[in-house]
Amino acid sequence: MRVDWEPVIGLEIHVQLATRSKIFSGASTQFGAPPNTQASPVDVALPGVLPVLNGDAIRMAVTFGLAIGAEISRECVFDRKNYFYPDLPKGYQISQFASPIVGRGKVEIQLADATTKTIGITRAHLEEDAGKSLHEDYRGMTGVDLNRTGIPLLEVVSEPDMRSAAEAIAYLRQIHALVRYLGISDAKMAEGSLRCDVNVSIRPRGSDELGERTEVKNVNSFRFVERAINFEIERQCELLESGGKVERETLLYDADRNETRPMRGKELSEDYRYFPDPDLLPVVLDEAFIEDVRSALPELAAEKRARFEAAHGLSEYDARYLTTRRETADYFEAVTKIAGDAKLSANWMMGELAAALNREDKEIEDSPVTPERLGKLIARIKDDTLSGRTAKTVFEGLWKQEGEVDEIIKARGLEQLSDSAELEALVTRVIANNPQQVEQFRAGRDRVLGFFVGQIMKATQGKANPKQVNELLREKLKPNE
């Protein structure tokens, strides 16, 4: 009989901060430059150079800490984390160990069943990124690109509070969304701006003791994190049930084979021989600085969601969707301001716009349909210029950048038919041509009304005003007194 195992999962998320220069040098942090063209003497550890701390990295770290309700250290220290690797020129990494800048905090995640769970954050500390080893382009050799060396990282370390891959992904998505919302990182996982180390252990369900854990290093997509966790859970379960023992080790996830493989034994903190960096003074933060950062915080997603529900009467589902990203929330508010109808704006964004963005794999900030154009389109629905059907045709024209809303309406002849006399004549003709359906409606089969509406829409190519059509039909279909 198989043991009922419970996974215990913690994540260490490495967030590249969106500073223009590196954390200890003036070299550029721009992505995509030719190898080793953005590595300064400080980054490559030439003799006699000294690090100079980038104040923007401090501000961004404090911004994150305040956003998760964390303790902010009034004094933090940079340490040397000593280890040898080809892409680490100094032979040590400047990091924080004993005195991180951000202490305990928490974030709330929403699960698939709409329940919420609070995940504790142990700490978030600043450090410099290492370079990148390139294996693909050099047969039998490894190239080293030091452009990434010295880019500021904020390492966010969670408590082991997650009990499934699904919970871990929900947490990772929450951190991903939060750092983008705060504007402190672009969090592009494909470019390495956000990477994740996954710690996994298992224990018999109900036990309070933690099992031995493994660490899967540098996983860089949501899908791979989920697959790596599920593989490692299954591997550890099979290992323990066959009489084996889980060893503390660092693993690599092979996406092609969907498996984890050992990289090296798991280092403990003693192995790194941490000690305070003698070239960097302690960082002391006064209350005025912290309050200045706090005053610059944007309205966070939870606050914005509550405001959307209260001010616009949106459902929790709609409000949550519209506040997942800051760009989406800003787009919604711009559309609503022009359209004058929050619910209709939400419906169009979650319907036609979302479908078009997904179809072409675009982000909302890259949409060819700007908030101004979508707002104007919705306004034309509200003033009865367009029906819902013809509005979709105009949206297609906007997406293909055929012109502005009114230009497309005019060019395609899509003005809604609202002439009472013309509609009344059409309704009378349709009723006269369908006596059987008239009798069915008068016998109480209300759904037949849709048949008449469809006939009129077909005759007018979708241009008839639906509200007027329904009113005229109900009036004309009344039994004769």
C-alpha positions in Angstrom: 0.0 0.0 0.0 1.4 3.3 -1.0 2.1 6.0 1.6 0.0 9.1 1.4 2.8 11.6 0.8 2.5 15.3 1.2 4.8 17.6 -0.9 6.4 20.6 0.7 7.5 23.2 -1.7 9.4 26.5 -1.5 10.6 28.8 -4.2 13.6 31.1 -4.6 12.7 33.6 -7.3 15.5 35.7 -8.8 14.1 39.0 -10.2 16.4 41.1 -12.4 15.7 44.7 -11.4 14.9 47.2 -14.1 17.8 49.6 -13.4 19.6 51.2 -16.3 23.0 50.3 -15.0 24.4 47.5 -12.9 24.3 47.2 -9.2 28.0 48.0 -8.6 29.1 49.5 -11.9 28.0 51.9 -14.6 27.7 49.3 -17.3 24.4 49.0 -19.2 21.9 46.3 -18.3 20.2 46.3 -21.8 19.3 42.8 -23.0 20.6 41.4 -26.3 24.0 43.1 -26.7 26.8 41.1 -28.4 28.6 38.9 -25.8 31.0 40.7 -23.4 30.3 44.2 -24.7 28.6 45.4 -21.5 31.1 44.2 -18.9 33.0 46.9 -17.2 36.4 46.6 -15.3 34.3 46.2 -12.1 32.2 43.4 -13.6 35.3 41.4 -14.8 37.2 42.0 -11.6 40.2 43.8 -12.9 42.8 44.5 -10.2 42.2 47.7 -8.1 38.6 48.3 -9.0 36.0 49.0 -6.3 32.2 48.5 -6.3 29.8 51.5 -6.0 26.2 50.7 -5.0 23.4 51.7 -7.3 20.8 53.6 -5.3 18.0 52.7 -7.7 18.4 49.0 -6.7 17.9 49.9 -3.1 14.7 51.9 -3.9 13.3 49.0 -6.0 14.0 46.5 -3.2 12.3 48.6 -0.6 9.3 49.2 -3.0 8.9 45.4 -3.3 9.2 45.0 0.5 6.5 47.6 1.2 4.2 46.1 -1.4 4.2 42.7 0.4 3.9 44.3 3.9 7.4 43.1 4.8 9.8 44.3 7.4 12.3 46.8 5.9 15.8 46.6 7.4 17.0 50.0 8.6 20.6 48.7 8.2 21.6 46.0 5.8 25.0 44.6 4.9 26.5 43.1 1.7 28.4 39.9 2.0 30.8 37.9 -0.2 29.4 34.5 -1.2 32.5 32.5 -2.2 32.5 29.8 -4.8 34.3 29.1 -8.1 32.5 29.0 -11.4 33.7 30.1 -14.9 31.1 32.9 -15.2 32.0 34.4 -11.8 35.2 36.4 -12.5 35.8 37.5 -8.9 35.5 34.0 -7.4 32.7 35.3 -5.2 29.3 36.9 -5.6 28.3 40.0 -3.7 25.1 39.1 -2.0 23.3 39.5 1.4 23.2 36.8 4.0 22.9 37.8 7.6 21.2 41.2 7.1 18.9 41.2 4.0 17.2 44.4 3.0 13.7 42.9 3.1 12.5 40.7 6.0 9.3 38.7 6.5 6.3 39.4 4.4 3.4 37.6 2.7 1.4 37.4 -0.5 -2.1 36.0 -1.2 -2.6 33.7 -4.1 -5.9 32.5 -5.7 -6.3 28.9 -6.6 -8.2 27.2 -9.4 -11.3 26.6 -7.1 -11.4 30.4 -6.3 -10.1 29.9 -2.8 -7.2 31.9 -1.5 -4.1 31.0 0.4 -1.4 33.1 2.1 2.2 32.3 1.3 4.9 33.6 3.6 8.0 35.2 2.3 11.1 34.7 4.5 13.2 37.4 3.0 14.2 39.2 -0.2 17.8 40.2 -0.6 19.9 42.1 -3.1 22.8 40.5 -5.0 24.6 40.7 -8.3 23.9 38.3 -11.1 26.6 36.0 -12.5 27.6 35.7 -16.1 26.2 33.2 -18.5 27.8 30.0 -19.7 27.1 29.2 -23.4 27.2 25.6 -24.4 25.2 25.4 -27.6 27.5 27.3 -29.9 30.8 25.7 -29.0 31.3 22.0 -29.8 33.1 20.4 -26.9 33.7 23.8 -25.2 31.9 26.4 -23.2 31.8 30.1 -23.9 31.3 32.7 -21.2 29.3 35.9 -21.7 29.8 38.4 -18.9 27.2 41.0 -20.0 24.8 39.7 -17.3 27.5 39.9 -14.6 26.5 42.5 -12.1 22.9 43.0 -13.1 21.0 43.7 -9.8 18.9 40.7 -8.6 16.3 40.6 -5.9 16.1 37.1 -4.6 12.7 36.4 -3.1 12.7 33.4 -0.8 9.4 31.9 0.2 8.4 29.9 3.2 7.8 26.1 2.4 4.1 26.8 2.4 3.1 25.3 -1.0 1.7 21.8 -1.2 1.3 21.2 -4.9 2.7 22.3 -8.2 -0.5 24.2 -8.8 0.0 26.3 -5.7 3.6 26.9 -6.6 2.6 28.2 -10.1 -0.1 30.4 -8.6 2.6 31.9 -6.3 5.1 32.3 -9.0 2.5 34.1 -11.2 1.6 36.4 -8.3 5.3 37.5 -7.8 5.7 37.8 -11.6 2.6 40.0 -11.8 3.6 42.0 -8.7 7.1 43.0 -9.9 5.7 44.1 -13.2 2.9 46.0 -11.5 5.5 47.8 -9.4 7.6 48.6 -12.5 10.7 47.2 -10.9 11.3 44.4 -13.5 10.0 43.4 -16.9 10.1 39.8 -15.6 10.6 38.3 -19.1 11.3 34.7 -18.2 12.5 33.9 -21.8 15.2 36.6 -21.4 16.2 35.4 -17.9 14.7 38.5 -16.2 12.9 36.2 -13.8 14.2 32.7 -12.9 13.3 30.3 -10.2 14.9 27.7 -8.0 12.5 25.1 -6.7 12.9 23.3 -3.3 10.9 20.1 -3.0 10.6 17.5 -0.2 7.9 15.0 0.7 6.6 13.7 4.0 3.8 11.4 5.2 0.6 13.5 5.2 -0.1 14.8 8.7 3.6 14.8 9.8 5.1 17.9 11.1 8.7 16.9 10.3 10.2 18.1 7.0 11.8 15.5 4.7 15.2 16.0 3.0 14.9 18.5 0.1 16.4 18.9 -3.3 16.8 22.1 -5.2 16.0 22.3 -8.9 18.1 25.3 -10.3 17.2 28.1 -12.7 13.9 27.0 -14.2 12.7 29.7 -16.5 9.1 29.1 -17.5 5.8 28.5 -15.7 5.3 25.2 -17.6 8.7 23.9 -16.8 8.4 24.8 -13.1 5.2 22.8 -12.9 6.6 19.8 -14.7 9.9 19.9 -12.7 7.9 19.9 -9.4 5.6 17.1 -10.4 8.5 15.0 -11.7 10.5 15.5 -8.5 7.6 14.7 -6.3 7.0 11.4 -8.1 10.8 10.6 -8.1 11.1 11.1 -4.4 8.0 9.1 -3.7 9.3 6.1 -5.7 12.7 6.4 -4.2 11.5 6.3 -0.6 8.9 3.5 -1.3 11.7 1.4 -2.8 13.8 1.7 0.4 16.0 4.5 -0.9 16.9 7.8 0.6 16.5 11.3 -0.7 19.9 13.0 -0.9 20.3 16.8 -0.5 21.5 17.8 -3.9 21.2 20.5 -6.6 19.4 19.3 -9.7 19.0 20.4 -13.3 15.6 20.1 -15.0 15.9 18.7 -18.6 12.8 19.9 -20.4 13.4 17.7 -23.4 13.4 14.5 -21.3 11.1 15.9 -18.6 13.4 14.8 -15.9 15.7 16.1 -13.2 19.4 15.2 -13.1 22.0 15.9 -10.4 24.3 18.8 -10.9 26.2 18.7 -7.7 25.8 18.1 -3.9 23.7 20.8 -2.3 25.9 23.4 -0.7 25.1 24.6 2.8 25.6 28.3 3.9 28.9 27.3 5.5 30.2 26.1 2.2 30.1 29.5 0.8 32.2 31.1 3.6 30.1 34.2 3.8 31.7 37.3 5.3 30.9 41.0 5.0 32.3 42.6 1.9 35.1 45.0 3.1 34.6 47.2 0.0 31.0 48.1 0.8 29.7 50.1 3.8 26.5 49.0 5.6 23.4 50.5 3.9 21.5 52.7 6.4 17.9 53.6 5.5 16.2 56.4 7.4 12.4 56.8 7.9 12.2 59.7 5.4 13.6 57.5 2.6 11.2 54.7 3.4 8.2 57.0 3.5 9.3 58.6 0.3 9.3 55.1 -1.4 5.9 54.3 0.2 4.4 57.5 -1.1 5.5 56.6 -4.6 3.9 53.1 -4.5 1.3 52.6 -7.3 -2.3 51.5 -6.4 -1.8 47.8 -5.9 -3.9 45.1 -7.7 -6.0 44.2 -4.6 -6.8 47.9 -3.9 -7.6 48.5 -7.6 -9.8 45.4 -7.7 -11.8 46.6 -4.7 -12.2 50.0 -6.3 -13.4 48.5 -9.6 -16.0 46.5 -7.8 -17.2 49.4 -5.7 -17.0 52.2 -8.3 -18.0 50.3 -11.4 -20.2 47.5 -10.1 -18.0 44.9 -11.6 -18.1 41.3 -10.4 -15.1 39.9 -8.5 -14.2 37.8 -11.5 -14.2 40.7 -13.9 -12.3 43.0 -11.5 -9.7 40.3 -10.9 -9.2 39.7 -14.6 -8.8 43.5 -15.3 -6.3 44.0 -12.5 -4.0 41.0 -13.2 -1.6 43.4 -15.0 -1.1 47.1 -14.5 -1.3 47.7 -18.3 -4.7 45.9 -18.5 -6.1 48.0 -15.6 -4.9 51.2 -17.2 -6.3 50.2 -20.6 -9.7 49.5 -18.9 -9.8 52.8 -17.2 -9.0 54.6 -20.4 -11.7 52.8 -22.3 -14.3 53.3 -19.6 -13.6 57.1 -19.5 -14.4 57.4 -23.2 -17.2 54.8 -23.5 -19.0 55.8 -20.3 -19.9 52.2 -19.6 -17.7 50.1 -17.4 -19.5 46.8 -17.8 -19.6 47.0 -21.6 -15.9 48.0 -21.6 -15.1 44.9 -19.5 -17.1 42.7 -21.7 -15.3 43.8 -24.9 -11.9 43.6 -23.3 -12.6 40.1 -21.9 -14.2 39.0 -25.2 -13.2 40.4 -28.6 -10.0 42.0 -27.5 -8.7 39.1 -25.4 -9.5 36.7 -28.2 -7.6 38.8 -30.8 -4.6 39.2 -28.4 -4.4 35.5 -27.7 -4.8 34.6 -31.4 -1.8 36.7 -32.3 0.2 36.3 -29.1 0.3 40.0 -28.3 0.3 41.8 -25.0 -2.4 44.4 -24.4 0.2 47.3 -24.7 0.9 46.1 -28.2 -2.7 46.0 -29.3 -3.5 47.8 -32.6 -6.8 48.7 -31.1 -5.9 51.4 -28.7 -8.1 52.3 -25.6 -9.3 55.4 -27.4 -10.5 53.4 -30.4 -12.2 50.7 -28.3 -13.8 53.4 -26.2 -15.1 55.2 -29.3 -16.4 51.9 -30.7 -18.4 51.2 -27.5 -19.7 54.7 -27.5 -21.1 54.1 -31.0 -22.9 51.0 -29.6 -24.4 53.1 -26.8 -25.6 55.9 -29.1 -27.3 53.3 -31.4 -25.0 53.9 -34.4 -23.9 50.3 -34.2 -25.5 47.0 -33.2 -23.4 44.4 -31.4 -23.0 42.5 -34.6 -21.8 45.4 -36.7 -19.6 46.6 -33.9 -17.6 43.3 -34.2 -17.1 44.1 -37.9 -15.8 47.5 -37.0 -13.5 45.9 -34.4 -12.0 43.7 -37.1 -11.3 46.8 -39.2 -9.7 48.5 -36.2 -7.5 45.5 -35.6 -6.4 45.5 -39.2 -5.8 49.2 -38.9 -8.2 50.2 -41.7 -8.8 53.6 -40.0 -10.7 55.2 -37.1 -14.1 54.0 -35.9 -16.3 56.5 -37.8 -14.2 56.0 -41.0 -14.7 52.3 -40.9 -18.5 52.7 -40.2 -18.8 55.0 -43.2 -16.6 53.0 -45.5 -18.4 49.7 -44.8 -21.9 51.2 -44.6 -22.5 49.9 -41.1 -24.7 52.6 -39.6 -27.4 51.0 -37.5 -30.9 51.1 -39.0 -33.1 53.0 -36.5 -35.6 54.6 -38.8 -39.0 53.7 -37.1 -41.1 53.8 -40.3 -38.7 51.6 -42.2 -38.3 49.1 -39.4 -42.1 49.0 -38.8 -42.7 48.2 -42.5 -40.1 45.5 -42.3 -41.5 44.0 -39.2 -45.0 44.0 -40.7 -43.8 42.2 -43.8 -41.9 39.5 -41.8 -44.9 38.8 -39.6 -47.2 38.6 -42.7 -44.8 36.1 -44.4 -44.7 33.7 -41.4 -48.2 33.1 -40.1 -47.3 29.7 -38.6 -44.6 31.2 -36.3 -47.1 34.0 -35.4 -49.5 31.4 -34.1 -46.8 29.7 -32.2 -45.8 32.9 -30.5 -49.3 33.8 -29.6 -49.8 30.3 -28.2 -47.1 31.1 -25.6 -43.9 29.9 -27.3 -41.9 33.1 -26.5 -38.7 31.7 -28.0 -40.2 32.1 -31.5 -39.5 35.8 -31.1 -35.8 35.0 -31.8 -36.9 33.6 -35.2 -38.5 37.0 -36.2 -35.5 39.0 -34.9 -33.2 36.7 -36.9 -35.3 37.3 -40.1 -35.1 41.0 -39.7 -31.4 41.0 -38.9 -30.8 38.9 -42.0 -32.8 41.3 -44.1 -30.9 44.3 -42.8 -27.5 42.6 -42.8 -27.4 43.0 -39.0 -27.9 46.8 -39.1 -31.3 46.9 -37.5 -31.5 48.3 -33.9 -32.2 45.2 -31.8 -34.0 47.1 -29.1 -36.4 48.7 -31.5 -36.9 45.5 -33.4 -37.9 43.6 -30.2 -40.3 46.4 -29.2 -42.0 46.6 -32.6 -42.3 42.8 -32.8 -43.9 42.5 -29.4 -46.3 45.2 -30.2 -47.3 43.8 -33.7 -47.5 40.2 -32.4 -50.1 41.0 -29.7 -53.3 39.0 -30.4 -56.1 41.2 -32.0 -58.5 42.4 -29.3 
